[in-house]
Amino acid sequence: MLRLHSGSAAETRGLARGLAAALCEEPAPPGLAIALVGALGAGKTLFAKGLGEGFGLAPEHMASPTFTIANEFALPPGRPFARLVHADFYRMEAEAELEAAGLLDWLAPGALLVAEWADRFPAALPADHLEVRLEAADAAAPGADAAKADADAARMLCARAGGGAARRVLLRWAARCP
């Protein structure tokens, strides 16, 4: 398990860019999934944007896919993945809905699945996946603007690997972190 502290949105995105760099260090395992877990406003989308930045995507194009279920991005040549799929499981009621939305395609070789609210359907992900749990270090006051809290909050990130390929990625990521 890897535990990281982030004091700002910029640090959270920087940690995610470090994960992207670790993913680029060796051939990518087929169908790799990164499960982003945390409460509303914990920084899941912020982390996904940083990961996208690390692969050469503009963060402003990586909006939360809550209403679209998934957004797919072609990655620049020379990356270990041809595309990044940023999905959100929050509005799904059953695993069959994920499959109908394209889960098997999202896990195909050449794709990197980054799934927010992945803890809603843990069995839908391959056993060999990386889980990143985000928690706001400073709880927002009742009635506070969740988007502002998401942008400003310090957070704790706890990552764990669910298999051998994910474990190798986690170790490479840990070596890049202060």
N, C-alpha and C positions, 0 to 999 in steps of 0.2 A: 504494500500500500504506500502511496505517495501522498503526503499532506503538504499543502502549499498555502501561504497567506498572501492575499492581494490587498493592497491598501487603496486601490483606485480602479476605475474602469480601464485606464490605460495599462495598468499592471496586469489586469485580468486578460485583456487582449494580448498583451506581451507573452503571458504564460501560454496562451493558446497558439500563438505564432511559434513558440518553442516546441509545442507538440507537433505542429505541422513540419517543422524542420526535422524532428526525430523520425517522423513518418517517411521523410524523403531520403533517409540514410541508407536504406537497403530496399530491395524489391518488395513491393507491397503485397501483403497476403490478399488473396482474392476475397471479395465480399467483406471487407473489414467494417465493423460498426463501432461507433462511439456513442454510448448512451449518456445523455446529459440529464441529470436528475437534480431536482431542487424545487423549492416552493416558488410561487409567483414572485417575480422580482429578484430572484436569487442570482441572476446573471447568465442564464442558459443561452439566450440569444446573443448576448454580449460575447460570450465565449465562442459561439459559433462564428460570429463575425471576425474575431481574431484568428480563428482557425482558417477561415476563408482568406484573410489577408496574408497568412503565411503561405498560401498556395497561389497568391497573385491576384486574388479577387478584390474588388473595391468593396469595403464594408457597407457602404450605403445601399448596395444592391442586395444585401442579405437581410431582408426584413424577416420578422417572425412568420413562419408558415402556418400559423394557427388556423386561418380560414381557408388556405389553399391546400393544406395537409402536407404538401412537399413542394420544394423548389429545387430544380436541378440546374447546376452550373457546369459548363464545360471548363475544364482547367487548361491553363497554358501548356504547350508542349514541353516535354522534359520532366513532367511531374510523374510520380509513381501511380497516380490515378488519372483516368481520362475525365472523370466527372465527380463532382461532389453533390450529394443529395442531402438537403437540409429538410428534415421532416419534423412534424409535430404530432405526437400521438394523443394530445389532450382531448380532442373532440371525438376520438374513436370510441365506440361502444364495445366492439368485439374484435378479436384478432382476425376474423374473416373480413372485416372492413379494411384492415391493413393490407391483406392479400389482394383484395379487389382494387385498392388504390395503387398497387404496384410494388409491394414489399419485395417480392422475389427479384424484380428488376433492379430495385435499389441495392440489393445485396449481390448483384452479378459481378463477376470479375471486371476490374477496371473502375468500379464505383467505390466511393467512400460514403457510407451512410452516417450522418450526424443526426441523431434523433433526440429531440426534446421530449420530456415527459416519458422517457423510455421505460420507466419503472411501472407504468400502467400495463404493459404487456411484455414482461421480461422473457417469456418463453418464445416470443416472436424473433428475438435476436439470436444470432449464432452463439454457441457456447463460448467461442473464442472472440470476445469483444472487450473493449475498454470502457469502463464506467467512470465518469467524472461527476462527482456529487458536489454541488455548489450550495453554500449556505451564507446568507448575509451575516457578517460578523456583528453589525450594528442593526438591530431590529428597527424597522421604520415605525414611527409613531402611528397610532390608529388614525385612519383618515388621510395619511400621507399619500402623495402622488407616487404610485408604484413605479412609473417610468423614471421619475427623478431618483427614487431610492435605488433603482437598478443601476443608474448611471453613476451615482455618487458613493454607494456603499462599499465598505471594505468587505471582503468575503474570504471564506475558507474554502479551499478546493481539496477534495479527497478523491484520489484516483486509485482504482484497483483493476487488475487484469483478470479476465475470465479464461485465459488459455495461454498457450505457448507463444503465439505470434503477438498477442496483446502484451504479454509479459516482457518480450524483447523491446517493444515500443515504449512501454512504461519505463524500463531501465534506461533507455536512450534519452527519454524525456527528463528523467530525474537527473541525469548527468548534465543536462543543460540548465537546470534550475539553480538559483543561488542558495 
